[in-house]
């Protein structure tokens, strides 16, 4: 009986890279091919940032 047959295999193991599970991405959603974000999200983000900047500028006089 060989001891190498029962011991686990060590070394590098090939792992399939899933781009949706990369460690540098905090929140990622999978979308179907050809999916595009609605333009209303971009318009809403622009309005929200603009309102925030105007509110912050008005808090500090002169």
C-alpha positions as MATLAB code, in Angstrom:
seq = 'XXXXXXXXXXXXXXXXXXXXXXXXXXXXXXXXXXXXXXXXXXXXXXXXXXXXXXXXXXXXXX';
ca = [
       0.000    0.000    0.000;
       1.434    3.355   -1.037;
       1.154    6.386    1.267;
       1.096    8.804   -1.666;
      -2.175    7.389   -2.959;
      -4.035    8.431    0.208;
      -2.371   11.807    0.760;
      -3.999   14.938   -0.673;
      -2.567   16.466   -3.789;
      -0.629   19.692   -3.174;
       0.574   22.453   -5.432;
      -1.131   24.912   -7.722;
      -4.733   24.239   -8.585;
      -6.321   25.803  -11.658;
      -9.312   27.921  -10.641;
     -11.741   29.322  -13.179;
     -11.693   33.122  -12.882;
     -15.206   34.473  -12.470;
     -15.173   38.235  -13.200;
     -18.264   38.720  -11.034;
     -16.349   37.478   -7.981;
     -13.153   39.493   -8.296;
     -11.961   40.788   -4.914;
     -11.554   44.359   -6.188;
     -15.258   44.681   -6.948;
     -17.498   45.399   -3.975;
     -20.905   45.243   -5.599;
     -21.368   43.600   -8.965;
     -24.476   42.284  -10.623;
     -24.612   39.943  -13.568;
     -26.688   41.242  -16.442;
     -27.689   39.583  -19.679;
     -25.622   40.265  -22.761;
     -26.359   43.690  -24.232;
     -27.918   45.086  -21.048;
     -27.770   48.881  -20.727;
     -28.486   50.999  -17.674;
     -31.482   53.277  -18.000;
     -30.591   56.891  -18.760;
     -32.845   57.971  -15.896;
     -30.350   56.558  -13.374;
     -27.628   58.801  -14.802;
     -29.956   61.816  -14.858;
     -30.994   61.135  -11.264;
     -27.370   60.775  -10.157;
     -26.468   64.073  -11.830;
     -29.372   65.865  -10.143;
     -28.523   64.365   -6.743;
     -24.862   65.367   -6.969;
     -25.753   68.849   -8.215;
     -28.237   69.412   -5.388;
     -25.687   68.144   -2.860;
     -22.982   70.495   -4.142;
     -25.318   73.506   -4.129;
     -26.469   72.662   -0.589;
     -22.876   72.335    0.640;
     -21.808   75.587   -1.008;
     -24.739   77.431    0.579;
     -23.739   76.183    4.039;
     -20.478   78.138    3.954;
     -20.940   81.907    3.565;
     -18.616   84.083    1.538;
];
